[in-house]
Amino acid sequence: MNLIKKEVSITNKGIFDYAKSIRFLPDELVVKMKILIPKQQYSPLFIQLLERELQIREAALYQSACEVEADETLNQEMSDWDVTIADGIKHESW
């Protein structure tokens, strides 16, 4: 296993330092990467992979939120609690 123990670093210019962000990569994967991917393409490749994964996860999160919003039973149950919104809050005149 290839261990690189450095902190994640993204500069204010947005340049991604792949070596600082990788924690653990199997040796076999590192060997293949070094053979098949030119070193100058490491950062753009990792950025693309990360962006793709973030899009997938954001879409899944959005879908979950839409399902919660569309759940009529849950929405009715939540609206039943609206009567408690001001419980324990004393109105103060300023």
C-alpha positions as CSV (number, residue, x, y, z in Angstrom):
1,M,0.0,0.0,0.0
2,N,1.3,3.4,-1.0
3,L,1.0,5.9,1.9
4,I,1.3,9.6,1.4
5,K,0.7,11.4,4.7
6,K,0.3,15.0,3.9
7,E,-2.5,17.4,4.5
8,V,-5.1,18.2,1.8
9,S,-4.2,21.4,0.0
10,I,-6.2,23.4,-2.5
11,T,-4.6,26.8,-3.1
12,N,-6.5,30.0,-3.5
13,K,-5.8,29.8,-7.2
14,G,-7.7,26.5,-7.3
15,I,-4.7,24.3,-8.1
16,F,-5.2,20.8,-6.8
17,D,-2.2,19.1,-5.3
18,Y,-3.0,15.4,-5.8
19,A,0.0,14.2,-3.8
20,K,-1.2,16.0,-0.7
21,S,-4.8,14.8,-1.0
22,I,-4.2,11.0,-1.5
23,R,-4.1,9.1,1.8
24,F,-4.0,5.5,0.7
25,L,-3.8,3.9,-2.7
26,P,-3.1,0.3,-3.3
27,D,0.4,-0.2,-4.9
28,E,-1.2,-2.0,-7.9
29,L,-3.3,1.1,-8.6
30,V,-0.4,3.5,-8.2
31,V,1.7,1.4,-10.7
32,K,-1.1,1.4,-13.2
33,M,-1.6,5.1,-12.8
34,K,2.1,5.8,-13.3
35,I,2.2,3.7,-16.4
36,L,-1.1,4.9,-18.1
37,I,-1.5,8.5,-17.0
38,P,1.1,11.2,-17.6
39,K,2.1,12.9,-14.4
40,Q,0.9,16.3,-15.6
41,Q,-2.6,14.9,-16.0
42,Y,-2.9,13.7,-12.4
43,S,-4.4,16.8,-11.0
44,P,-7.0,17.3,-13.8
45,L,-7.9,13.6,-13.6
46,F,-8.5,13.7,-9.9
47,I,-10.5,16.9,-10.2
48,Q,-12.7,15.3,-12.9
49,L,-13.3,12.2,-10.8
50,L,-14.1,14.3,-7.7
51,E,-16.5,16.6,-9.6
52,R,-18.3,13.6,-11.1
53,E,-18.6,11.9,-7.7
54,L,-19.9,15.1,-6.1
55,Q,-22.5,15.5,-8.8
56,I,-23.7,12.0,-8.2
57,R,-24.0,12.5,-4.5
58,E,-25.6,16.0,-4.9
59,A,-28.2,14.5,-7.2
60,A,-28.9,11.7,-4.7
61,L,-29.3,14.2,-1.9
62,Y,-31.6,16.4,-4.0
63,Q,-33.7,13.4,-4.9
64,S,-34.0,12.5,-1.2
65,A,-35.0,16.0,-0.4
66,C,-37.7,16.0,-3.1
67,E,-39.1,12.7,-1.8
68,V,-39.3,14.2,1.7
69,E,-41.0,17.3,0.4
70,A,-43.5,15.2,-1.6
71,D,-44.3,12.9,1.4
72,E,-47.8,14.0,2.3
73,T,-48.0,11.9,5.5
74,L,-44.8,13.4,6.8
75,N,-45.8,16.9,5.8
76,Q,-49.1,16.5,7.7
77,E,-47.3,15.2,10.8
78,M,-44.9,18.1,10.7
79,S,-47.7,20.7,10.3
80,D,-49.4,19.2,13.3
81,W,-46.4,20.4,15.3
82,D,-46.8,24.0,14.1
83,V,-49.0,24.8,17.1
84,T,-46.0,24.4,19.3
85,I,-43.8,27.0,17.4
86,A,-44.2,29.7,20.0
87,D,-44.3,27.4,23.1
88,G,-42.2,28.9,25.9
89,I,-41.5,32.1,24.1
90,K,-42.7,35.2,25.8
91,H,-43.6,38.2,23.7
92,E,-41.6,41.2,24.8
93,S,-42.4,44.7,23.7
94,W,-39.3,46.6,22.8
